[in-house]
């Protein structure tokens, strides 16, 4: 079998509902690498909360974060490292209009950037429940252009926020609501998606598109699933992702769906 580049989403795909990597998933991904294939994390998560999974899987190549906007090798320098950013004025504008837009929290992030402001208590995974004094987002503290803005908004205001962003910043950013229970809108650089990062990985490893396998479950995996030679939707994926993918795992992310599928697809010994 030709060498495959295996691009794995984290949440809802590699991770179970407890945000953990099962023993079987670890073992199968290790087997895949020992068989000569490449395993790469391609996630919407910031690097600050995905490097632990990278280390747990003992990976040593590039990782893609922020839905394609950051490509880097954790813990070391990489000549091909890249990071897309957009104008910090977008953040300043949302800060100034957050009351009328129903915004409860804004977080600005980049590889070495985390600043946030919270007007009301917001229980959103990925973000500290208590902000340190040096993590407060305002016009003075945000000195560099962000890679990502994560905006928690009243559910009743979400459509208004999306319309506002479309009207004012459609040339600069793409805005996408999260799936799941939280009313959150994520902003990234216009036109940059997970497929952007997967293409960088493919060139880095000299892997043809036909030999890319991508696993995902949510709307932010759309471009990656479409770009890959073999796109695989998780059993727990959205209907749209399942319709786009070449195949669907028989099991979901809570029952080792990724590992079981790869074991069979790559003909790895059980």
PEFEN-V915696 format. One record per residue. N is the residue number from 0. RES is the residue in one small letter. SS is DSSP state (H for helix, E for strand, L for the rest). OMEGA is omega in whole degrees, 0 to 359 (999 if undefined). BURIAL is b if it has 9 or more other C-alpha atoms within 8 Angstrom, else e. Layout:
n: [N & N]
res: [RES & RES]
ss: [SS & SS]
omega: [OMEGA & OMEGA]
burial: [BURIAL & BURIAL]
This chain:
n: [0 & 1 & 2 & 3 & 4 & 5 & 6 & 7 & 8 & 9 & 10 & 11 & 12 & 13 & 14 & 15 & 16 & 17 & 18 & 19 & 20 & 21 & 22 & 23 & 24 & 25 & 26 & 27 & 28 & 29 & 30 & 31 & 32 & 33 & 34 & 35 & 36 & 37 & 38 & 39 & 40 & 41 & 42 & 43 & 44 & 45 & 46 & 47 & 48 & 49 & 50 & 51 & 52 & 53 & 54 & 55 & 56 & 57 & 58 & 59 & 60 & 61 & 62 & 63 & 64 & 65 & 66 & 67 & 68 & 69 & 70 & 71 & 72 & 73 & 74 & 75 & 76 & 77 & 78 & 79 & 80 & 81 & 82 & 83 & 84 & 85 & 86 & 87 & 88 & 89 & 90 & 91 & 92 & 93 & 94 & 95 & 96 & 97 & 98 & 99 & 100 & 101 & 102 & 103 & 104 & 105 & 106 & 107 & 108 & 109 & 110 & 111 & 112 & 113 & 114 & 115 & 116 & 117 & 118 & 119 & 120 & 121 & 122 & 123 & 124 & 125 & 126 & 127 & 128 & 129 & 130 & 131 & 132 & 133 & 134 & 135 & 136 & 137 & 138 & 139 & 140 & 141 & 142 & 143 & 144 & 145 & 146 & 147 & 148 & 149 & 150 & 151 & 152 & 153 & 154 & 155 & 156 & 157 & 158 & 159 & 160 & 161 & 162 & 163 & 164 & 165 & 166 & 167 & 168 & 169 & 170 & 171 & 172 & 173 & 174 & 175 & 176 & 177 & 178 & 179 & 180 & 181 & 182 & 183 & 184 & 185 & 186 & 187 & 188 & 189 & 190 & 191 & 192 & 193 & 194 & 195 & 196 & 197 & 198 & 199 & 200 & 201 & 202 & 203 & 204 & 205 & 206 & 207 & 208 & 209 & 210 & 211 & 212 & 213 & 214 & 215 & 216 & 217 & 218 & 219 & 220 & 221 & 222 & 223 & 224 & 225 & 226 & 227 & 228 & 229 & 230 & 231 & 232 & 233 & 234 & 235 & 236 & 237 & 238 & 239 & 240 & 241 & 242 & 243 & 244 & 245 & 246 & 247 & 248 & 249 & 250 & 251 & 252 & 253 & 254 & 255 & 256 & 257 & 258 & 259 & 260 & 261 & 262 & 263 & 264 & 265 & 266 & 267 & 268 & 269]
res: [x & x & x & x & x & x & x & x & x & x & x & x & x & x & x & x & x & x & x & x & x & x & x & x & x & x & x & x & x & x & x & x & x & x & x & x & x & x & x & x & x & x & x & x & x & x & x & x & x & x & x & x & x & x & x & x & x & x & x & x & x & x & x & x & x & x & x & x & x & x & x & x & x & x & x & x & x & x & x & x & x & x & x & x & x & x & x & x & x & x & x & x & x & x & x & x & x & x & x & x & x & x & x & x & x & x & x & x & x & x & x & x & x & x & x & x & x & x & x & x & x & x & x & x & x & x & x & x & x & x & x & x & x & x & x & x & x & x & x & x & x & x & x & x & x & x & x & x & x & x & x & x & x & x & x & x & x & x & x & x & x & x & x & x & x & x & x & x & x & x & x & x & x & x & x & x & x & x & x & x & x & x & x & x & x & x & x & x & x & x & x & x & x & x & x & x & x & x & x & x & x & x & x & x & x & x & x & x & x & x & x & x & x & x & x & x & x & x & x & x & x & x & x & x & x & x & x & x & x & x & x & x & x & x & x & x & x & x & x & x & x & x & x & x & x & x & x & x & x & x & x & x & x & x & x & x & x & x & x & x & x & x & x & x & x & x & x & x & x & x]
ss: [L & L & L & L & E & E & E & E & L & H & H & H & H & H & L & L & L & L & L & L & L & L & H & H & H & H & H & H & H & H & H & H & H & H & L & L & L & E & E & E & E & E & L & L & L & L & H & H & H & L & H & H & H & H & H & H & L & L & L & L & L & L & E & E & E & H & H & H & L & E & E & E & L & L & L & L & L & L & L & L & L & E & E & L & L & L & L & L & H & H & H & H & H & H & H & H & L & L & L & L & L & L & E & E & E & E & E & E & E & E & L & L & E & E & E & E & E & E & L & L & L & L & L & L & L & L & L & L & L & L & L & L & H & H & H & E & L & L & L & L & L & L & L & L & L & L & L & E & E & E & E & E & E & L & H & H & H & H & H & H & H & H & H & H & H & H & H & H & H & L & L & L & E & E & E & E & E & L & L & L & L & L & L & E & E & E & E & E & E & L & L & L & L & H & H & H & H & H & H & H & H & H & H & H & H & L & L & L & H & H & H & E & E & E & E & E & L & L & H & H & H & H & H & H & H & H & H & L & L & E & E & E & E & L & L & L & L & L & H & H & H & H & H & H & L & L & E & E & L & L & L & L & H & H & H & L & H & H & H & H & H & H & H & H & H & L & L & L & L & L]
omega: [177 & 180 & 181 & 168 & 184 & 181 & 185 & 168 & 179 & 187 & 179 & 183 & 178 & 181 & 173 & 184 & 176 & 180 & 178 & 174 & 182 & 179 & 180 & 179 & 177 & 183 & 183 & 179 & 175 & 177 & 181 & 180 & 179 & 178 & 175 & 179 & 182 & 177 & 181 & 175 & 176 & 192 & 172 & 182 & 169 & 177 & 184 & 180 & 172 & 179 & 178 & 178 & 175 & 180 & 181 & 179 & 179 & 177 & 181 & 179 & 181 & 173 & 180 & 180 & 177 & 176 & 176 & 185 & 178 & 174 & 186 & 172 & 182 & 174 & 179 & 178 & 176 & 185 & 183 & 179 & 178 & 175 & 176 & 178 & 175 & 188 & 180 & 177 & 176 & 178 & 181 & 179 & 179 & 176 & 182 & 185 & 189 & 180 & 181 & 180 & 179 & 183 & 179 & 181 & 171 & 174 & 176 & 185 & 173 & 183 & 180 & 184 & 167 & 176 & 181 & 173 & 183 & 180 & 178 & 176 & 181 & 177 & 178 & 178 & 178 & 186 & 180 & 178 & 177 & 179 & 174 & 183 & 180 & 179 & 183 & 181 & 171 & 185 & 180 & 186 & 180 & 185 & 180 & 178 & 181 & 172 & 184 & 168 & 176 & 188 & 173 & 189 & 174 & 181 & 182 & 181 & 188 & 180 & 178 & 178 & 180 & 178 & 179 & 180 & 178 & 183 & 189 & 188 & 185 & 179 & 186 & 186 & 166 & 180 & 182 & 175 & 174 & 167 & 177 & 190 & 185 & 176 & 186 & 176 & 181 & 180 & 176 & 182 & 181 & 173 & 179 & 182 & 181 & 179 & 177 & 180 & 180 & 177 & 176 & 179 & 181 & 178 & 181 & 183 & 182 & 178 & 178 & 183 & 182 & 182 & 176 & 173 & 180 & 179 & 178 & 184 & 188 & 184 & 181 & 175 & 187 & 184 & 180 & 179 & 181 & 183 & 185 & 174 & 179 & 180 & 183 & 176 & 175 & 177 & 180 & 183 & 175 & 179 & 181 & 180 & 178 & 180 & 182 & 187 & 175 & 182 & 180 & 179 & 178 & 182 & 181 & 185 & 177 & 182 & 175 & 181 & 179 & 183 & 182 & 180 & 182 & 179 & 181 & 185 & 183 & 181 & 178 & 181 & 178 & 999]
burial: [e & e & b & b & b & b & b & b & b & b & b & b & b & b & b & b & e & e & e & e & b & b & e & e & b & b & e & b & b & b & b & b & b & e & e & e & b & b & b & b & b & b & b & b & b & b & b & e & e & b & b & e & e & b & e & e & b & e & b & e & e & b & b & b & b & b & b & b & b & b & b & b & b & e & e & e & e & e & e & e & b & e & b & e & b & b & b & b & e & b & b & b & e & e & b & e & e & b & e & e & b & b & b & b & b & b & b & b & b & b & b & e & e & b & b & b & b & b & e & e & e & e & e & e & e & e & e & e & e & e & e & e & e & e & b & b & b & b & e & e & e & b & e & e & b & b & b & b & b & b & b & b & b & b & e & e & b & b & e & e & b & b & e & e & b & e & e & e & b & b & e & b & b & b & b & e & e & b & e & e & e & e & b & b & b & b & b & b & b & b & e & b & b & b & b & b & b & b & e & e & b & b & e & e & e & e & b & e & b & e & b & b & b & b & b & b & b & b & b & b & b & b & b & b & b & b & b & b & b & b & b & b & b & b & b & e & b & b & e & e & b & b & e & b & b & e & b & b & b & e & b & b & b & b & e & b & b & b & b & b & b & b & b & e & e & e & e & b & e & e]
